[in-house]
């Protein structure tokens, strides 16, 4: 799309997530480099709302933003990167294509990890992409259908969510609300449904203040969820989760939200931490022309405490790298990356959320929920998606308890 | 759900479409009979908008309305009916369950038919349910991806739609607009895309006035579609449609919109016409307690010209049967069904439609399109779906040509 010019630097960005797209947008605005984004999917996944798709709150189209032609002047190549040759300055795609770069921005994000717990891969559903979210939704809804016709026992309606971080809390809350909604459609069996949230640590939302953790637990319990802290999972089977304490939790559906890690295949590029994140210097680089951002990056600092794997970090890093590449071109000095803490938030249900601002302020309940809602709608990339999501949420909000739930399709 | 009373008549309605749901709603309001709806899906399919799902204009959730608990006081049974025993007054489901009735309302709708044209079943995509519409959408969008990477030849971007009735015209128009939208996202290949609409008769929209037919053809051609009338299909192969004239149309995607028929399996219940419709008397009955409505019914009249297989007919018949069952209970005489012509409409594209009112009035272009839009939004069963559909259409409308298209997911 953009005119090729031998003087212009070629920037290749791998990964069309929050980090990669933010970086591309900023570079495209500067207009003095050729930018190519590579991704295996032609859409940006709005991952923070995957749990809404998994529980029937939003259609999947609402969280997939078509990325081709999304940023004027930026080329898009669909493909899976299988090799990075830093000495030859190129990347190789699965189909054999080779793309050369002057600057490489690597931003492929993270994936679910089982931490080696036996039985997770075979028996638990993960939730890191749309296919997996769809699988959870179909399982949750189809189970009601199957229990209703007698094809499955009533115990199949028990859901166990493993992992008390923001994702686990969000899923457990949304499943709980979905189960309430089902009382109207399946009055004979809905009372057998339950959701249990299991967390190994002594409280939910470990990175949050203890008061927020306690609030989240209380809110989940008000919604009818069972919360088990200090409960590490030992192993799991198709219909049972075994805790290290010896307790056995029967489950028709097991959702694993206990951890994410960077893809292991890129460990060869440098030194990694336990979550396979590549350790980068304070300019987010492995070497002069290779930048690592987002969930993949472990920035070495004095405290050596890695930044959280969230969209806000990835976006700040994407902007930083775009500005740094501009500085390189202009022969200026590149300043070290410094993270500006934007606080953290987790939603529990309708008008139930916890928000912590960097100034120490904490919001709970309705105000927290509205700020969560506003922020997510604001960050949804596409105008079309934003309109649909608002419509769907608006409807969810006004029709709570009387409106129809999503249904099993085909 | 409703209290069982030995005095109360048990009405079983097979099929949760426009006819069945209208009948159930009206019977539930009367409140003096026990109503059970049986359907193989737990949702009502809004079939008139299937083509929008097939061309990426609407997410599939928007046209599937959860039907369990949709009508207070009406029971829902999910299952596939495999046998109707009119003498024993019961129906049998696939899983062996048997439901007894006092009054049976049979409203299972229609399905696609190939009219025996060789190659249709193997090579053409049909569009009678959500799975099929999803298949068309994935094929259309994935072809762009495959041509872009070289996995498929550019000729794969040619689409042939067979059948110049309202469905074929709607699909051809929507494909044409989708292909226009793709120019921005696939600038290197989009010009190779085309859509050809093939109709055996001498004009499109045969049941409409000739002026409407001519208008539809002109509008389609303005959108860039190729319209071939007097062109009967002889046979088809994976990448070719052969016309009876000997002409061969190369095609990457073939969409068959040439005809629908009632499911053949119910022909055993009575006398049928060429489209497998059951011939019923002027009270829509096969016998005193068996009512046939909607696409399945061929009402015997003096002209013996069957009514069109559209939602408006099914809904009128559903209301009529509900009222007639009430009349039976009250010992009143049942009047003959009389169809009130509501006119007909077909949309071609954005602000392009033809509408014919029963008084002979014809609307074209923008006013026709807005009345089409209004009517469809009005008839979408669920409030939630209505909100989403309006949001999606609103966005389509304001973002035309600049907004993102739906994308291939996974």
Boltz contact constraints between the chains, C-beta under 6 A:
constraints:
  - contact:
      token1: [A, 42]
      token2: [B, 407]
      max_distance: 6.0
  - contact:
      token1: [A, 42]
      token2: [B, 408]
      max_distance: 6.0
  - contact:
      token1: [A, 43]
      token2: [B, 407]
      max_distance: 6.0
  - contact:
      token1: [A, 59]
      token2: [B, 59]
      max_distance: 6.0
  - contact:
      token1: [A, 59]
      token2: [B, 61]
      max_distance: 6.0
  - contact:
      token1: [A, 61]
      token2: [B, 59]
      max_distance: 6.0
  - contact:
      token1: [A, 64]
      token2: [B, 407]
      max_distance: 6.0
  - contact:
      token1: [A, 64]
      token2: [B, 409]
      max_distance: 6.0
  - contact:
      token1: [A, 66]
      token2: [B, 404]
      max_distance: 6.0
  - contact:
      token1: [A, 66]
      token2: [B, 407]
      max_distance: 6.0
  - contact:
      token1: [A, 68]
      token2: [B, 185]
      max_distance: 6.0
  - contact:
      token1: [A, 69]
      token2: [B, 184]
      max_distance: 6.0
  - contact:
      token1: [A, 69]
      token2: [B, 185]
      max_distance: 6.0
  - contact:
      token1: [A, 130]
      token2: [B, 409]
      max_distance: 6.0
  - contact:
      token1: [A, 130]
      token2: [B, 410]
      max_distance: 6.0
  - contact:
      token1: [A, 131]
      token2: [B, 410]
      max_distance: 6.0
  - contact:
      token1: [A, 184]
      token2: [B, 69]
      max_distance: 6.0
  - contact:
      token1: [A, 185]
      token2: [B, 68]
      max_distance: 6.0
  - contact:
      token1: [A, 185]
      token2: [B, 69]
      max_distance: 6.0
  - contact:
      token1: [A, 382]
      token2: [B, 404]
      max_distance: 6.0
  - contact:
      token1: [A, 384]
      token2: [B, 395]
      max_distance: 6.0
  - contact:
      token1: [A, 384]
      token2: [B, 403]
      max_distance: 6.0
  - contact:
      token1: [A, 384]
      token2: [B, 404]
      max_distance: 6.0
  - contact:
      token1: [A, 387]
      token2: [B, 391]
      max_distance: 6.0
  - contact:
      token1: [A, 387]
      token2: [B, 395]
      max_distance: 6.0
  - contact:
      token1: [A, 388]
      token2: [B, 391]
      max_distance: 6.0
  - contact:
      token1: [A, 388]
      token2: [B, 392]
      max_distance: 6.0
  - contact:
      token1: [A, 391]
      token2: [B, 387]
      max_distance: 6.0
  - contact:
      token1: [A, 391]
      token2: [B, 388]
      max_distance: 6.0
  - contact:
      token1: [A, 391]
      token2: [B, 391]
      max_distance: 6.0
  - contact:
      token1: [A, 392]
      token2: [B, 388]
      max_distance: 6.0
  - contact:
      token1: [A, 395]
      token2: [B, 384]
      max_distance: 6.0
  - contact:
      token1: [A, 395]
      token2: [B, 387]
      max_distance: 6.0
  - contact:
      token1: [A, 403]
      token2: [B, 384]
      max_distance: 6.0
  - contact:
      token1: [A, 404]
      token2: [B, 66]
      max_distance: 6.0
  - contact:
      token1: [A, 404]
      token2: [B, 382]
      max_distance: 6.0
  - contact:
      token1: [A, 404]
      token2: [B, 384]
      max_distance: 6.0
  - contact:
      token1: [A, 407]
      token2: [B, 42]
      max_distance: 6.0
  - contact:
      token1: [A, 407]
      token2: [B, 43]
      max_distance: 6.0
  - contact:
      token1: [A, 407]
      token2: [B, 64]
      max_distance: 6.0
  - contact:
      token1: [A, 407]
      token2: [B, 66]
      max_distance: 6.0
  - contact:
      token1: [A, 408]
      token2: [B, 42]
      max_distance: 6.0
  - contact:
      token1: [A, 409]
      token2: [B, 64]
      max_distance: 6.0
  - contact:
      token1: [A, 409]
      token2: [B, 130]
      max_distance: 6.0
  - contact:
      token1: [A, 410]
      token2: [B, 130]
      max_distance: 6.0
  - contact:
      token1: [A, 410]
      token2: [B, 131]
      max_distance: 6.0
